[in-house]
Amino acid sequence: MKRAIIHDYLYVHGGAERTLAQVHAIWPDAPIHTLLHLPDRFPPAFNDMPIQTTWVNRLPATSRLARFYSLLQPIAFSGLHPNADTVVSLASFGAKAVQPIRGGRHLCYCFTPPRFLWGLNRGTNLSGHVAPVQAIDAILIRWLRRWDRRAANRVTHFIAQSRYIESRIAQIYGRSSRAVVHPPVAVDRFLNQPDTAHGHAGGNDGYLFAVARFEAYKRLDLAILACRRLRMRLRIAGSGVDEARLRTLAGDDPNIQFLGAISDETVAHELAGCRAFLFPGEEDFGLTAVEAQACGKPVIAYGVGGALETVVAGVTGTFFSEPTADALADTLESFKSTDFNPDDCRTQALRFAPDRFRTALRHAITTLEGEPGE
């Protein structure tokens, strides 16, 4: 059985790319097709992968314009036909458009229908400009949504990364998912992290921690406003387009600290020192919430989306029910870290270990290779 792996693009090293590394470990000889690849942004292990890029990779200034070039996925992927019996795409957007050879199958592991078309942060890289450019953006969005639905119809079977995404696939594409396989989380590097938290008795003298890209849908604004209201310490790691707004919300409050973009090792250190992890956005899965639990830390999350699948209410964390600073503040006021057993948090995190992902995805793919399409 010849297989080919398709990935949207490789210009940022995040959760999707860590998933790709685990899929490569399952089928190390399968070629990996992607829109473009910027090797200097990835760990050395990616240099040993059989990565094949499209013509987009040869365009000028790919490092600076990679985000804009990602809009070329409909053109670049529609003409790609790997010589494989099974195409396994790891897709949010363009990779699911790739067609296998005649008689082949396309099995799509779907991270999410693209948020810039269907999600909370809707808009292309042209949005946010002057009115004429925004008009072009609106036209482009309409065209891309039609194309995205057509691309979804090329998929033989979908595998969703969470129950939440399973429902989104059904809602947007009218397609069922034949399996749900949660993505891998590198829990091992967090499990043995020594607990350095202060205020572990449940008081407010320890700090709360959040890490995310600074984008509006991550709702870090709720964390800032709630902690300012309660005069609680909050340390925030990350960077992104929403940074100026978030810093304005924080003002000169000494309890709110911005750490910038930090390494994985520093994230683990910050998690070890916090009394709880804040997860205020509506997420497709919630990798960082699992990492926090692997450190033995409870999670305070907005009770929708992927958080409902990664956090166990009353056991490894707690939820607030409305996406408002007041709702989060009310939850923080009643929160006590001593209500949660660190070992329970670590046990929950182990459910998402990479070896479990590899076993589950291999089983799903090999099973679906023998089943007819919808």
N, C-alpha and C positions, 0 to 999 in steps of 0.2 A: 504494500500500500504506500504510494507516494503522497507525501503531504507537503504543503507550503503554508507558511505563516505570514499573515498580512497584519501590519501595524500602521496606524494612521500616519505618524511621523515621529522622528527622534530628534527633537531639538530642546527638550527639557527632561530632566531625570526626575520623574515623580512616581506615583503609585502604579500607573498604567505600565510604565517602563519596567518597574520591578516585577510586575506580573509577566511581562514579556520574557524576562530572564528566567522565570520559573517554567514557562511554556517551552522555552528553548532547552531547558534541562530535561524535559520529557522527551522531546524529539530533536536531539542535537544536530542531526544531519539535515533537517528540513530547512530550506532557504527561507530567509526573512525578507519580505518585500515591504518597503516603506517609502513614503513620499520623499523625505530627505533625512539626512543623518549628519549631525554636527558632533564628531567624535570627541572633541575637546571638552564637551559638557557631560561626558559619561565616564563611569569607572572603566579601568583598563580591560575588564572582562568582556565588555562589549566589542572590543577590537577583534576578539577571536570568534565572534559570531558570523555566520554566513549572510551578512546583510547586503541586500541589493536595493539600490535607490532608483527613483524615476528620473526623468529628464529635468525635473524641478531642481534637483540637487546641483545641476550645472549652471543654474541661473546666477547672475552676479549678486554679491553681497548677501548670501544666504544667511549668514550669522546675524546680520542686522535686520533682515526682512523676513525671517522665517515665519513669523506670526502672520504676516500678510500673505506669504506664499501658501500658507495652509488652505486658503480659499480656492486654490487650484486643484484640490483633491478630486472634485467631480470630473475634471478633464483628465488628470493624470491616471486615476484608478479605473475609469470606465474602459480604457483600452488595454488594461493589463489582464492577461490570461495565462496564469502559471501552468506549467506542465505538471499537473498533480491530480491525483484521484480525489483528494480532499483538500479544500482550502479552509484553513482555520484562521478566521480574522479576529483580531482583538480590536474592537472598534467602538468609537463614539460617532464617527462621521464617515469619512470616505472609504475606509477599508472594506466596509460591507458591500461595496459596489463591485468588487472584483469577482469575475466569473471564472470558474474552473473550466477545464477542457470538457468537451461534449461527454455527457454521462457522468461527470464528476459531481461532487457535493460541496456546498459552501456552508460551513458551520460557524456561526458568528457568536463569539463570546462578547456580549454587549456590556460595556461599562455604563453607558447611558445614551439615550437619544441626545444629540448635541444640544447643550444648554444654550448656546448662542442662537439657536433656532427655536427651541421649545421650552427652555428653562427659565429660571428666575433672572438670569443675567442676559436677556435676549439682546441681540444686536451684533453686527459684524465689527471688524476693526475700523469701519468707516463711521460708526455711530458716535454721537457726542461732538460732531463737527457742526459747521454752519448749515443753515436750512437746505441749500441745494444738495449738499453732500448727504444729509440725512434722508432726503427724498430718494437719492440713488440707493442708499442703504435699505430703505423700505422695499424698493423694487427687487433688490438682490436677495433679501430675506425671503420674499414670496417665491422667487424662482428656486432658491436653495431648499426651501421646505418641500416643494413639489419633487425636486430631484431626490431629496433624502427619502421620501416615501417610496419612490420608484426603486431606489437602491435597496431598501429593506425588502422589497418583493423579490430580489434576486437571491436572498438567503434561503437555503433549504431548511435549516432549523436554527432557532435562537437558543442560546444559553445565557441567562441573566446573571449579573454579579450580585444581585440581592432581590428579595421579594419586592422591594420598592421599585426597582428597575423593571422587574417582571410586569408590574402593573402599568408602568409607563410605556413599555413596549406594546402592550395590549391597547392602551388608550390612544397612542399616537399612530402606530403602524397597523393596528388591527390584527396583530400576530400573537400567537401563544408562544411561550418559552417552554422548551422540552425539559429543561433542568435549571436549577439555581445552584451556582457554585460561587461561594464567597471568595473574594480575592485573597492572595497570601499576604500575611503581615510578618515581618522579621522579628518575631517576639523574643527570640533567644537573646538578642543584645539588650533587652530590657529586664528579663526575668531576674537576673542576679544583681541588679542595680541596688546598692545599699540605700536604705531610706534615710534621708538627711533632713526630713521635714521638721519644722518647728511648729508649735501650736497643734501637735497631733492629738491633744486631748479634746479637740473640737472647738476651740476658741477661734477668734478672728485674727490672731497675731501672725499666723502663717500666711503664705501668699497663695493666690490662685494663679493658674497658668493656662495660657491658650497659645496655640501655634496654628497658623493658616496663611494662605496667600491673602494679601490685603485686597479683597474684592467685596463688593457690596453684599452679595448673597451669602457670604460667610457670617454676616451679622456680628462682627466683632464690636460694632457700635453698641449693641445691647450689653455686652460684657463691660465695656467702659462706663456706660451710663449707670448701670446697676452698681458697680463697684464704687463709683464716685458718690452715689447716693448713700451707700452704706459705709463709706470710708474704709473699704477693704483694699488690701494690697493686691494688685494684678500685674503680672509680668506677661508681656505679649511678644512672641517671636514671629518673624515673617517680614515680607515686603510686598509691594504691589501698587496697583493704580489707585487704590483707595486710601493710601497712607496719609496724604495731606488732610483729608476729611477726618480721619481717625485721630490724628494728632490735635486737630482743632477741638474735637470733642473732649479730649483728655485735658486740654488746656495746660495749666501749670500745676496740676494736681500731683503732689509727690508720691501718691500711692499707685499711680499708673506709670509703668516703666516699659519702654519699647526697646527690645533687644536686637532688632534687625534680623537679617537672615543668618541663621546659625546652623552649625553642622549637626548631623545625626547624633554624634556623641554628646554635644552640648544639650540637645533636646532631651536626651536620656537623663543628663545631669539635672536639668530643670524639672523634669517630671519627678525625679527622686526627691527633690526638695519641696515640692508643692503639697498642699493639703487636699487639693482637688483639681481636676482638669475641667475647663469650661469648653463646651461644644455647642455654641448657640445657633448655628446655621442649620438649614435643611439640606442634608447631604445624601448622596446616592448610596454610600456605604458607611464610611467613617473610619478610615485607617488610623487616624491619630487617636481616636477614642479607644481603639484596641491597644495601641502602644501604651497609653496611659494605664490601662488595666493590667498590662504585662508588668508594669512597674509597681503594681499593687495599689494603684490610686483609683478612687471612685470618680465617676464622670457625672457632671451636671449638664444635661443636654436638653435641647428643644425636642419635645416628644413626637417627632414625625420622621418619616424617611428612614434611612439606613440605621439611625441611632436605635430604633426599636428592635433591630436585629443584632446589634453588637453590645448593648447595655441591658442588663437585667435590673428592672426597677426594684429598689429596696434591697438588692443583693450586691450589685457592682456599681450602682449609681442611682440617680434620681432625675426626673423629668420636670420641666416647666411647660405649661400647656398652651401659652399664648406667646407669639413672637414680639414681646414688648419688654422694655427694661424693667417695668414694674413687676411683671410676672417673674422674671429672673431674680429680681431683688427679693421678692417674697420667698422664693425657694432658697436663696442663699441665707436668708435670715434664720430659717429653721434647720439648715444643714449642719450636721455634726459628722466629722470624719470617723469618729469612734463607732458610728452605726454600721460601718462597713469593714469586713474582714479582708485584709490584703490578699490572703491566700485564695479567697473566692474570686477576687478580681483576676488574679493570675491564672486560675483554672479556666475562667471564661475566655481569656485571651488565647489560651492554647488551642481553642476550637478553630482558630484562624491561622495556625502555623503553616508554613510553606509545604511541608510533607503532606498534610491533609488536603491542601489545594491540589497538589500534583496528582494524588490518588483519585480525588473526585473528578477532576477535569479529564484525566485519561479515561476513566470509566464512562463519563458522559460522551466523549468524542467517539470512542470505539463502539459504544452502543448505538449512537445515532448514525454512524457510518453504514450500519446494516438496516436502517429503517427508511421507508419511502418518504419523500417530501410532502409538505402540506398541499 
